[in-house]
Amino acid sequence: MELITSFDREVLDLPFYDEGHRALADSVAAWCDGGTALWQEVCESEPDKAAVRLTRQLGADGWLAFLDPGHGEGPRTDGSPAPHPGDLRAVCLMREALAYTEDLADFAFSIQTLAATPLIRFGDDEQKQRYLPGMAAGSLIGAFAVSEEQAGSDVAGISLRADRTEDGGYVLNGHKAWIANGTVADLYVVIARTSNAPGPLGLTAFLVPADTPGLRVRERLDAVAPRSFAHLSFEECRVPAEAVLGKPGRGFVIAMDLLERFRMTVGAAALGFARRAADTALARARSRKVGGALLIDQQLTKASLADMEVQLNASALLVARAAWEADRGSPRFARHSNIAKLHATEEAQRIVDGAVQLLGASGVIRGSVTERLYRQIRSLRIYEGTSEVMRLTIAGTLDARRADRVAHEV
Ligand SMILES: Cc1cc2nc3c(=O)[nH]c(=O)nc-3n(C[C@H](O)[C@H](O)[C@H](O)COP(=O)(O)OP(=O)(O)OC[C@H]3O[C@@H](n4cnc5c(N)ncnc54)[C@H](O)[C@@H]3O)c2cc1C
């Protein structure tokens, strides 16, 4: 019997995916379906407790094993498929299923993956051996700290200083802002300014353990969708030269490499939220009677549900295409990653809003599925590149040669 999952089976059957991806999709969907008690528990927990609980559980059940590429290949401990290192289609499928099921599960999975990926891609052997086994097990929690209050979209404007010390190390002074897992992380990947070279040229990435003297949570933040979220402060925070990730002066490249890979996964999470909203709207329309007829039989309702379906298809295809481009090593994958993030997050917002509308008053009751989705979807149009920044970046990749071909017509 075919397993009913949160995924669109017709999309999964497209050649973007292979049998391994399809098996992974079934496996993660079954894990999500079987986790009702866990979802209930984390919904009732404080955000910090939920972040730790979920990261540990994801690790214990093998979903983070791919973050330690030396040891994480192959199936999970129970023999079922798991993501493979560097496989962005797998990361997207994981995020889609987790977001469909529980926002905080997607949060725990995505931030741990976000923090581990620069280590996997740019860390030396000693750094990988020190941190990745714990991150893969879920026992060591990571965070990625690039943003500052005056440097959000403008990453090149980072001002947190990392100056050389006499013993060859660095001393960090300044602030980071809006950091996911900020209150619970054991390890921060921090982008800091190490030289006066202009803009992006003077930035370096550092690995800073949370217990480093001088690093502290400056302020806990309460977002519309509660989660571990904080401003950080660095005061005379000393780290050895071995804390540099990659090469000095390559911090901007490391940050962009990560964001270009992850934007499509934000699109995948948006798709998961949107699909949950559309399923909820359809269920309601099939049961709600208005004026003696079911809501589903009204033409306006049909139009609303049809629009949702079209947009879900478009987002799923754009995410699949972007991840496939990245996995096959296409040099232009970042363009598709940006397109997928922009479209999927903007349309997910519309779909969630449409679902709230279709549910009427019951759609805005605190704690209901649609009310929670309404709060959860909002940040996705902001983090890892706002929609405006995505539009600017996509516009910068338009093909001038095609315009040249028709220039005589204008
Ligand atoms: C839930 C959440 C989690 C986050 N997690 C992390 C994290 O883990 N690590 C981290 O480092 N950061 C994190 N961030 C920060 C996030 O990356 C920034 O919020 C984002 O980059 C936008 O920066 P900003 O908030 O400073 O807005 P700004 O950059 O000030 O932008 C404000 C507005 O101006 C627009 N704008 C900016 N530049 C232009 C332009 N050139 N033209 C037109 N419009 C423009 C933007 O699109 C936006 O609408 C998180 C944010 C949120 C909401």
The ligand as an SDF file (V2000), in Angstrom:
LIG
                    3D

 53 58  0  0  0  0  0  0  0  0999 V2000
   13.8830   34.2350   12.8230 C   0  0  0  0  0  0  0  0  0  0  0  0
   15.2000   34.7880   12.4040 C   0  0  0  0  0  0  0  0  0  0  0  0
   16.3380   33.9970   12.5810 C   0  0  0  0  0  0  0  0  0  0  0  0
   17.5890   34.5190   12.2480 C   0  0  0  0  0  0  0  0  0  0  0  0
   18.6940   33.7400   12.4770 N   0  0  0  0  0  0  0  0  0  0  0  0
   19.9170   34.2410   12.2090 C   0  0  0  0  0  0  0  0  0  0  0  0
   21.0720   33.4720   12.5170 C   0  0  0  0  0  0  0  0  0  0  0  0
   20.9880   32.3390   13.0050 O   0  0  0  0  0  0  0  0  0  0  0  0
   22.2920   34.0110   12.2470 N   0  0  0  0  0  0  0  0  0  0  0  0
   22.4240   35.2460   11.7120 C   0  0  0  0  0  0  0  0  0  0  0  0
   23.5500   35.6670   11.5030 O   0  0  0  0  0  0  0  0  0  0  0  0
   21.3370   36.0160   11.4140 N   0  0  0  0  0  0  0  0  0  0  0  0
   20.0950   35.5430   11.6600 C   0  0  0  0  0  0  0  0  0  0  0  0
   18.9740   36.2960   11.3910 N   0  0  0  0  0  0  0  0  0  0  0  0
   19.1410   37.6560   10.8890 C   0  0  0  0  0  0  0  0  0  0  0  0
   18.7530   37.7900    9.4110 C   0  0  0  0  0  0  0  0  0  0  0  0
   19.7000   37.1820    8.6020 O   0  0  0  0  0  0  0  0  0  0  0  0
   18.5870   39.2900    9.1140 C   0  0  0  0  0  0  0  0  0  0  0  0
   17.4300   39.7070    9.8340 O   0  0  0  0  0  0  0  0  0  0  0  0
   18.3900   39.5610    7.6290 C   0  0  0  0  0  0  0  0  0  0  0  0
   19.6080   39.3760    6.9420 O   0  0  0  0  0  0  0  0  0  0  0  0
   17.8920   40.9960    7.3740 C   0  0  0  0  0  0  0  0  0  0  0  0
   18.6990   41.9030    8.0470 O   0  0  0  0  0  0  0  0  0  0  0  0
   18.0150   43.0340    8.9620 P   0  0  0  0  0  0  0  0  0  0  0  0
   17.0580   42.3710    9.8760 O   0  0  0  0  0  0  0  0  0  0  0  0
   19.1160   43.8340    9.5590 O   0  0  0  0  0  0  0  0  0  0  0  0
   17.1870   43.9280    7.9880 O   0  0  0  0  0  0  0  0  0  0  0  0
   17.7920   45.1170    7.0430 P   0  0  0  0  0  0  0  0  0  0  0  0
   18.9990   44.6340    6.3380 O   0  0  0  0  0  0  0  0  0  0  0  0
   17.8950   46.3540    7.8600 O   0  0  0  0  0  0  0  0  0  0  0  0
   16.6090   45.2900    6.0080 O   0  0  0  0  0  0  0  0  0  0  0  0
   15.4110   45.9920    6.3510 C   0  0  0  0  0  0  0  0  0  0  0  0
   14.5520   46.0970    5.0950 C   0  0  0  0  0  0  0  0  0  0  0  0
   15.2830   46.7980    4.0900 O   0  0  0  0  0  0  0  0  0  0  0  0
   15.3280   46.0060    2.9190 C   0  0  0  0  0  0  0  0  0  0  0  0
   16.5780   46.2370    2.2070 N   0  0  0  0  0  0  0  0  0  0  0  0
   17.8200   45.9920    2.6310 C   0  0  0  0  0  0  0  0  0  0  0  0
   18.7130   46.3070    1.6750 N   0  0  0  0  0  0  0  0  0  0  0  0
   17.9970   46.7510    0.6140 C   0  0  0  0  0  0  0  0  0  0  0  0
   18.3230   47.2380   -0.6730 C   0  0  0  0  0  0  0  0  0  0  0  0
   19.5890   47.2920   -1.0870 N   0  0  0  0  0  0  0  0  0  0  0  0
   17.3130   47.6260   -1.4940 N   0  0  0  0  0  0  0  0  0  0  0  0
   16.0260   47.5480   -1.0930 C   0  0  0  0  0  0  0  0  0  0  0  0
   15.6540   47.1140    0.1210 N   0  0  0  0  0  0  0  0  0  0  0  0
   16.6310   46.7110    0.9590 C   0  0  0  0  0  0  0  0  0  0  0  0
   15.2150   44.5720    3.3910 C   0  0  0  0  0  0  0  0  0  0  0  0
   14.7590   43.7430    2.3510 O   0  0  0  0  0  0  0  0  0  0  0  0
   14.2170   44.7130    4.5150 C   0  0  0  0  0  0  0  0  0  0  0  0
   12.9220   44.7220    4.0020 O   0  0  0  0  0  0  0  0  0  0  0  0
   17.7110   35.8150   11.7000 C   0  0  0  0  0  0  0  0  0  0  0  0
   16.5370   36.5840   11.5040 C   0  0  0  0  0  0  0  0  0  0  0  0
   15.3170   36.0870   11.8480 C   0  0  0  0  0  0  0  0  0  0  0  0
   14.0970   36.9300   11.6380 C   0  0  0  0  0  0  0  0  0  0  0  0
  1  2  1  0
  2  3  1  0
  2 52  2  0
  3  4  2  0
  4  5  1  0
  4 50  1  0
  5  6  2  0
  6  7  1  0
  6 13  1  0
  7  8  2  0
  7  9  1  0
  9 10  1  0
 10 11  2  0
 10 12  1  0
 12 13  2  0
 13 14  1  0
 14 15  1  0
 14 50  1  0
 15 16  1  0
 16 17  1  0
 16 18  1  0
 18 19  1  0
 18 20  1  0
 20 21  1  0
 20 22  1  0
 22 23  1  0
 23 24  1  0
 24 25  2  0
 24 26  1  0
 24 27  1  0
 27 28  1  0
 28 29  2  0
 28 30  1  0
 28 31  1  0
 31 32  1  0
 32 33  1  0
 33 34  1  0
 33 48  1  0
 34 35  1  0
 35 36  1  0
 35 46  1  0
 36 37  1  0
 36 45  1  0
 37 38  2  0
 38 39  1  0
 39 40  1  0
 39 45  2  0
 40 41  1  0
 40 42  2  0
 42 43  1  0
 43 44  2  0
 44 45  1  0
 46 47  1  0
 46 48  1  0
 48 49  1  0
 50 51  2  0
 51 52  1  0
 52 53  1  0
M  END
$$$$
